[in-house]
């Protein structure tokens, strides 16, 4: 009987697909995922079927090829790019005498290696247990040999049921802990809203350079490495724009094609930073020949998170690899819709900061308010918010303030201070000019 090995780094990649042979970019990305998990790739097998085999997914001919390669290369791990059912994984392990993993299991393993924060570890463990619960029998092959009938039911049934109960209890415990973490994160978001501080979320395909850009913008020390999913744990920092306004910049986990549903569900609270953001910076590797596919895949995940309606600026990073200069492309309203820059060298970052400030002015109101001498606290609050452009002292001891601030921030301020809604005398919003070469 096949006993599953405790370790396995020598891997054979099976590029399996039911939609024709996978293209070169898909195969390279899958190989990079395997390398990111620490696997040593000893061989790759490409398999394309019109209809997956119910028992093994791949056909018998390819199964023999993989078995021969595994024996020849002393492989102890087979990784399939296609999603496998629990029974298909079990059947393949029995035939190949190797541990078998599919794409979802591989990504979960990478996440388990990279999670550092308490919240990240809880989220990854929850996703892993959800994935494992349907594959529990694989770890207990020595208990599967049992016959039906009274007196013939062996310990396997008891052990599996015990494991299922233990996993179920652990899942409930993790969900309870994550609810507390999510409540704290929600409270932090609400505090930022009350403080009238807009949130800008960094999203993008994994390895597009989000952490490098985040560090360049905020002087943070987020771990950076040229590999998939180098960082998982979300980081939030304050960022001051050239116009003096403060925003909160949130770095999120990188996206990837066919991100496992278990991970999207587990990281939903973390990724909610994108859904609740006032603006999304969609970071794109400009040197990637498949960048348009990556853009569509990221937008697909954003749609799953109900974040597809949040305003976006596309940030084309790594222009230093293309020998291109930094520039800004504006939309019809004169707002930056795309910025070309290099996060590594810093070229183009001032243009991005200007574009962020400009886009956040989309719902900005420009006007004058008159405050009487008894409203000094409200005057001080407006200065704290960075909304005052100009101030004039009045003969009655009050002040006339020229303001520029987001409409929703103004509405919150007026409501909180119990001031009339028509207090602001509107003026045309001043245009902010952004240039590029």
C-alpha positions as CSV (number, residue, x, y, z in Angstrom):
1,X,0.0,0.0,0.0
2,X,1.2,3.5,-0.9
3,X,2.4,5.5,2.2
4,X,2.5,9.3,1.6
5,X,5.9,10.8,2.1
6,X,6.5,13.4,4.7
7,X,8.3,15.7,2.3
8,X,8.6,16.3,-1.4
9,X,10.5,19.0,-3.2
10,X,11.4,17.2,-6.5
11,X,8.4,18.0,-8.5
12,X,6.9,17.2,-11.9
13,X,4.5,19.8,-13.3
14,X,1.5,18.5,-15.2
15,X,0.1,21.3,-17.3
16,X,-3.4,19.9,-17.6
17,X,-6.3,21.7,-19.3
18,X,-9.7,20.9,-20.6
19,X,-9.7,24.0,-22.9
20,X,-6.8,23.0,-25.2
21,X,-3.1,23.2,-24.4
22,X,-2.2,26.0,-22.0
23,X,-0.2,28.8,-23.6
24,X,3.4,29.5,-22.7
25,X,2.6,32.4,-20.3
26,X,0.3,30.1,-18.3
27,X,2.9,27.4,-18.1
28,X,5.6,29.9,-17.0
29,X,3.4,31.3,-14.3
30,X,2.5,27.9,-13.0
31,X,6.2,27.0,-12.9
32,X,7.0,30.2,-11.1
33,X,4.3,29.3,-8.5
34,X,6.0,25.9,-8.0
35,X,9.4,27.5,-7.6
36,X,7.9,30.1,-5.1
37,X,6.7,27.2,-3.0
38,X,10.3,25.8,-2.9
39,X,9.8,23.0,-5.4
40,X,12.7,21.8,-7.6
41,X,11.1,21.2,-11.1
42,X,12.6,18.0,-12.6
43,X,10.2,17.7,-15.5
44,X,7.1,19.1,-17.1
45,X,4.3,17.3,-18.9
46,X,1.7,19.1,-21.1
47,X,-1.7,17.5,-21.3
48,X,-4.8,18.8,-23.2
49,X,-8.1,17.0,-23.3
50,X,-11.5,17.9,-24.6
51,X,-13.1,16.2,-21.7
52,X,-11.3,15.4,-18.4
53,X,-11.1,11.8,-17.4
54,X,-13.4,11.2,-14.5
55,X,-10.9,8.9,-12.7
56,X,-7.5,10.7,-13.3
57,X,-8.3,13.9,-15.2
58,X,-5.5,13.1,-17.6
59,X,-5.7,10.2,-20.0
60,X,-4.0,6.8,-19.5
61,X,-1.3,7.6,-22.0
62,X,-0.2,10.7,-20.2
63,X,-0.6,8.9,-16.8
64,X,2.0,6.4,-18.0
65,X,4.3,9.2,-19.2
66,X,4.1,10.9,-15.8
67,X,4.7,7.6,-14.0
68,X,7.8,6.9,-16.1
69,X,9.1,10.4,-15.6
70,X,8.6,10.2,-11.8
71,X,10.6,7.0,-11.6
72,X,13.3,8.3,-13.9
73,X,13.7,11.6,-12.0
74,X,13.1,10.3,-8.5
75,X,10.2,12.7,-8.1
76,X,8.1,12.6,-5.0
77,X,5.6,15.3,-5.9
78,X,3.2,15.8,-8.8
79,X,1.6,19.2,-9.2
80,X,-1.4,19.6,-11.6
81,X,-2.3,23.0,-13.0
82,X,-5.9,21.9,-13.3
83,X,-8.2,21.7,-10.3
84,X,-8.5,18.1,-9.2
85,X,-11.3,16.5,-7.3
86,X,-10.4,14.7,-4.0
87,X,-11.0,11.3,-5.7
88,X,-8.8,12.2,-8.7
89,X,-6.0,13.2,-6.4
90,X,-6.4,10.0,-4.5
91,X,-6.5,7.9,-7.7
92,X,-3.4,9.6,-9.1
93,X,-1.5,9.1,-5.9
94,X,-2.3,5.4,-5.9
95,X,-1.1,5.0,-9.5
96,X,2.0,7.3,-9.4
97,X,3.1,6.4,-5.9
98,X,3.8,10.2,-5.4
99,X,2.1,12.9,-3.5
100,X,-0.3,14.8,-5.8
101,X,-1.2,18.5,-5.5
102,X,-3.4,20.8,-7.6
103,X,-3.0,24.5,-8.3
104,X,-5.3,25.5,-5.4
105,X,-3.3,23.4,-2.9
106,X,0.0,24.8,-4.2
107,X,-1.2,28.4,-3.7
108,X,-2.4,27.6,-0.3
109,X,1.0,26.2,0.6
110,X,2.7,29.4,-0.6
111,X,0.3,31.5,1.5
112,X,1.0,29.3,4.5
113,X,4.8,30.0,4.1
114,X,4.4,33.7,3.7
115,X,1.8,34.7,6.3
116,X,3.4,36.6,9.1
117,X,0.7,38.5,11.0
118,X,-1.8,36.9,13.4
119,X,-4.6,37.7,11.1
120,X,-2.8,36.4,8.0
121,X,-2.0,33.1,9.7
122,X,-5.7,32.7,10.8
123,X,-6.9,33.4,7.3
124,X,-4.5,30.9,5.7
125,X,-5.3,28.2,8.2
126,X,-9.0,28.6,7.6
127,X,-8.5,28.3,3.9
128,X,-6.3,25.2,4.3
129,X,-8.8,23.5,6.6
130,X,-11.6,24.2,4.2
131,X,-9.6,22.7,1.4
132,X,-8.4,19.7,3.5
133,X,-11.9,18.8,4.8
134,X,-12.9,17.4,1.4
135,X,-9.6,15.5,1.1
136,X,-9.4,14.1,4.6
137,X,-9.4,10.5,3.6
138,X,-6.1,10.9,1.7
139,X,-4.1,11.1,5.0
140,X,-5.6,7.9,6.3
141,X,-5.1,5.3,3.6
142,X,-4.0,2.8,6.2
143,X,-7.5,3.0,7.8
144,X,-9.6,2.7,4.6
145,X,-9.6,-1.1,4.4
146,X,-12.8,-2.0,6.0
147,X,-15.9,-4.1,5.2
148,X,-19.5,-3.3,5.9
149,X,-21.7,-5.2,8.3
150,X,-22.2,-5.6,12.0
151,X,-18.9,-6.3,13.8
152,X,-16.8,-5.6,10.8
153,X,-16.6,-1.8,10.9
154,X,-13.0,-1.0,11.8
155,X,-11.3,2.0,13.4
156,X,-11.1,3.9,10.1
157,X,-14.6,5.1,10.3
158,X,-14.2,6.3,13.9
159,X,-10.9,8.0,13.1
160,X,-12.2,9.9,10.1
161,X,-15.3,11.0,11.9
162,X,-13.1,12.2,14.8
163,X,-10.9,14.1,12.4
164,X,-13.9,15.7,10.7
165,X,-15.3,16.8,14.1
166,X,-11.9,18.3,15.1
167,X,-11.5,20.1,11.8
168,X,-15.1,21.4,12.1
169,X,-14.5,22.7,15.6
170,X,-11.2,24.3,14.5
171,X,-12.9,26.0,11.6
172,X,-15.6,27.4,13.9
173,X,-12.9,28.7,16.3
174,X,-11.0,30.4,13.5
175,X,-14.1,32.0,12.1
176,X,-14.9,33.4,15.6
177,X,-11.4,34.8,16.0
178,X,-11.5,36.3,12.5
179,X,-14.8,38.0,13.3
180,X,-13.1,39.8,16.2
181,X,-10.2,40.8,13.9
182,X,-12.6,41.9,11.2
183,X,-14.6,44.0,13.8
184,X,-11.4,45.7,14.8
185,X,-10.4,46.4,11.2
186,X,-13.9,47.7,10.5
187,X,-13.6,50.0,13.5
188,X,-10.3,51.4,12.2
189,X,-12.0,52.0,8.8
190,X,-14.8,53.8,10.5
191,X,-12.4,56.0,12.5
192,X,-10.7,57.0,9.2
193,X,-14.1,57.9,7.7
194,X,-14.9,60.0,10.8
195,X,-11.6,61.7,10.5
196,X,-12.3,62.5,6.9
197,X,-9.2,60.7,5.7
198,X,-9.7,59.0,2.3
199,X,-8.3,55.6,1.6
200,X,-6.3,54.6,-1.5
201,X,-5.9,50.9,-2.0
202,X,-3.0,49.3,-3.9
203,X,-4.1,46.3,-5.9
204,X,-2.5,44.3,-8.8
205,X,-1.3,41.0,-10.1
206,X,1.3,39.4,-7.9
207,X,4.9,40.5,-8.5
208,X,3.8,43.7,-10.2
209,X,5.8,45.8,-7.7
210,X,3.1,46.8,-5.2
211,X,5.4,46.5,-2.1
212,X,8.2,48.4,-3.9
213,X,5.8,51.3,-4.7
214,X,4.3,51.2,-1.3
215,X,7.7,51.6,0.3
216,X,8.6,54.4,-2.1
217,X,5.5,56.3,-1.3
218,X,5.4,55.9,2.5
219,X,9.0,55.1,3.4
220,X,7.8,51.9,4.9
221,X,9.9,48.7,5.1
222,X,7.6,46.1,3.6
223,X,9.4,43.0,2.5
224,X,10.3,43.1,-1.2
225,X,11.5,40.2,-3.4
226,X,11.1,39.2,-7.0
227,X,8.8,36.3,-6.5
228,X,5.1,35.6,-6.5
229,X,3.2,36.4,-3.2
230,X,6.4,37.9,-1.6
231,X,4.1,39.6,0.9
232,X,0.7,38.7,2.1
233,X,0.0,40.7,5.2
234,X,-1.9,44.0,4.6
235,X,-0.1,47.2,5.6
236,X,-1.7,50.6,6.1
237,X,0.2,53.9,6.2
238,X,-0.6,57.6,6.0
239,X,0.5,59.4,3.0
240,X,0.7,63.2,2.4
241,X,-0.1,64.5,-1.0
242,X,1.5,67.5,-2.6
243,X,-1.6,69.6,-2.0
244,X,-1.2,69.0,1.8
245,X,-4.1,66.5,2.0
246,X,-3.5,63.3,3.9
247,X,-4.7,59.9,2.7
248,X,-4.4,56.4,4.0
249,X,-2.6,54.0,1.6
250,X,-3.4,50.3,2.0
251,X,-1.3,47.5,0.4
252,X,-3.3,44.4,-0.3
253,X,-2.4,40.8,-1.2
254,X,-1.5,40.2,-4.9
255,X,-4.0,38.6,-7.3
256,X,-3.3,35.7,-9.6
257,X,-5.2,33.9,-12.3
258,X,-7.8,31.4,-10.9
259,X,-7.2,32.5,-7.3
260,X,-8.7,29.7,-5.1
261,X,-12.2,30.5,-3.9
262,X,-11.1,29.4,-0.4
263,X,-8.5,32.2,-0.3
264,X,-10.9,34.8,-1.7
265,X,-13.4,33.9,1.1
266,X,-10.7,33.8,3.8
267,X,-9.1,37.0,2.8
268,X,-12.4,38.8,2.1
269,X,-12.0,41.0,5.2
270,X,-8.4,42.0,4.2
271,X,-9.4,42.6,0.6
272,X,-12.3,44.7,1.9
273,X,-9.8,47.6,2.0
274,X,-10.1,47.7,-1.8
275,X,-13.9,47.6,-1.7
276,X,-14.1,50.4,0.9
277,X,-11.5,52.5,-0.7
278,X,-12.1,56.0,-2.2
279,X,-9.6,55.2,-5.0
280,X,-7.8,52.1,-6.3
281,X,-4.3,52.2,-7.7
282,X,-4.2,49.2,-10.1
283,X,-0.6,48.4,-10.4
284,X,0.5,46.8,-13.7
285,X,3.9,45.4,-14.8
286,X,4.4,47.4,-18.0
287,X,7.2,45.0,-19.1
288,X,4.9,42.0,-18.9
289,X,3.9,41.0,-22.5
290,X,0.6,39.5,-21.1
291,X,-0.3,42.6,-19.1
292,X,-3.7,42.9,-20.7
293,X,-4.6,39.4,-19.5
294,X,-3.4,40.4,-16.1
295,X,-5.5,43.5,-16.1
296,X,-8.7,41.5,-16.9
297,X,-7.9,38.9,-14.2
298,X,-7.4,41.6,-11.6
299,X,-10.6,43.3,-12.6
300,X,-12.4,39.9,-12.4
301,X,-11.3,39.5,-8.8
302,X,-12.3,43.1,-8.0
303,X,-15.7,42.3,-9.4
304,X,-16.0,39.3,-7.1
305,X,-15.2,41.6,-4.2
306,X,-17.9,44.2,-5.3
307,X,-15.0,46.6,-5.8
308,X,-15.3,47.1,-9.5
309,X,-17.2,50.4,-9.2
310,X,-14.4,52.1,-7.1
311,X,-12.6,54.8,-9.2
312,X,-9.2,53.5,-10.6
313,X,-5.9,54.8,-11.7
314,X,-3.9,52.3,-13.7
315,X,-0.2,52.5,-12.7
316,X,2.2,51.0,-15.3
317,X,5.3,50.1,-13.3
318,X,8.8,49.0,-14.3
319,X,9.2,51.4,-17.2
320,X,12.9,51.3,-16.5
321,X,12.8,47.8,-18.2
322,X,11.3,49.3,-21.3
323,X,13.5,52.4,-21.6
324,X,10.3,54.6,-21.4
325,X,9.8,57.9,-19.7
326,X,7.3,58.7,-17.0
327,X,4.1,60.3,-18.2
328,X,0.4,60.8,-17.2
329,X,-2.6,60.1,-19.4
330,X,-5.7,62.1,-18.5
331,X,-9.4,61.3,-19.1
332,X,-12.0,63.7,-20.6
333,X,-12.3,65.5,-17.3
334,X,-8.6,66.2,-17.2
335,X,-8.0,63.6,-14.4
336,X,-5.1,61.2,-14.4
337,X,-6.4,57.8,-15.5
338,X,-3.0,56.1,-16.1
339,X,0.5,56.8,-14.9
340,X,3.7,55.3,-16.2
341,X,6.5,55.2,-13.6
342,X,9.3,53.1,-12.0
343,X,8.8,52.4,-8.4
344,X,12.4,51.1,-8.1
345,X,14.0,54.3,-9.4
346,X,11.3,56.8,-8.3
347,X,10.8,58.2,-11.7
348,X,7.2,59.3,-12.2
349,X,6.2,59.1,-8.5
350,X,5.5,62.8,-8.2
351,X,3.2,62.6,-11.2
352,X,1.3,59.7,-9.5
353,X,0.9,61.8,-6.3
354,X,-0.5,64.7,-8.3
355,X,-2.9,62.3,-10.1
356,X,-4.1,60.8,-6.8
357,X,-4.8,64.3,-5.5
358,X,-6.6,65.3,-8.7
359,X,-8.8,62.2,-8.8
360,X,-9.8,62.6,-5.1
361,X,-11.0,66.1,-6.1
362,X,-13.7,64.6,-8.4
363,X,-16.4,65.3,-5.9
364,X,-14.6,68.3,-4.4
365,X,-16.5,71.4,-3.6
366,X,-14.9,74.9,-3.7
367,X,-16.6,77.7,-1.9
368,X,-16.8,80.2,0.9
369,X,-18.3,80.0,4.4
370,X,-18.7,82.7,7.0
371,X,-18.2,81.7,10.7
372,X,-19.1,84.0,13.5
373,X,-16.8,84.7,16.5
374,X,-18.4,81.9,18.6
375,X,-17.5,79.2,16.0
376,X,-13.7,79.2,16.6
377,X,-13.8,75.4,17.2
378,X,-15.3,74.7,13.8
379,X,-12.8,77.1,12.2
380,X,-9.9,75.1,13.9
381,X,-11.4,71.8,12.7
382,X,-11.5,73.0,9.1
383,X,-7.9,74.0,9.3
384,X,-7.1,70.5,10.8
385,X,-8.8,68.9,7.9
386,X,-6.6,70.9,5.4
387,X,-9.7,72.3,3.8
388,X,-8.9,76.0,4.1
389,X,-7.4,77.7,1.1
390,X,-7.7,81.3,2.3
391,X,-9.0,83.2,5.3
392,X,-10.2,86.8,5.8
393,X,-11.1,88.4,9.1
394,X,-14.5,90.1,9.2
395,X,-15.5,93.3,11.0
396,X,-17.9,91.4,13.3
397,X,-14.9,89.3,14.7
398,X,-15.7,86.3,12.6
399,X,-14.0,84.8,9.6
400,X,-14.7,84.2,5.9
401,X,-13.0,81.0,4.8
402,X,-12.3,79.8,1.3
403,X,-12.7,76.0,1.4
404,X,-11.9,73.1,-0.9
405,X,-12.9,69.6,0.3
406,X,-14.7,66.5,-0.7
407,X,-18.5,66.7,-0.8
408,X,-19.1,63.8,1.5
409,X,-16.5,65.2,4.0
410,X,-18.3,68.5,4.0
411,X,-21.6,66.9,4.5
412,X,-20.3,64.9,7.5
413,X,-18.7,68.0,9.0
414,X,-21.9,70.0,8.7
415,X,-24.0,67.3,10.2
416,X,-21.6,66.6,13.1
417,X,-21.3,70.3,13.9
418,X,-25.0,70.9,13.5
419,X,-24.5,73.5,10.8
420,X,-26.9,74.4,8.0
421,X,-26.5,72.4,4.8
422,X,-26.4,75.7,2.6
423,X,-23.6,77.2,4.6
424,X,-21.1,76.8,1.7
425,X,-21.3,79.5,-1.0
426,X,-20.1,77.5,-4.1
427,X,-17.2,78.7,-6.3
428,X,-15.8,76.9,-9.4
429,X,-13.2,74.2,-8.5
430,X,-9.7,75.2,-9.4
431,X,-8.1,72.9,-11.9
432,X,-4.8,71.1,-10.9
433,X,-2.5,70.8,-13.9
434,X,-0.5,67.6,-14.2
435,X,2.2,67.4,-16.8
436,X,4.3,64.6,-18.1
437,X,6.9,63.9,-20.7
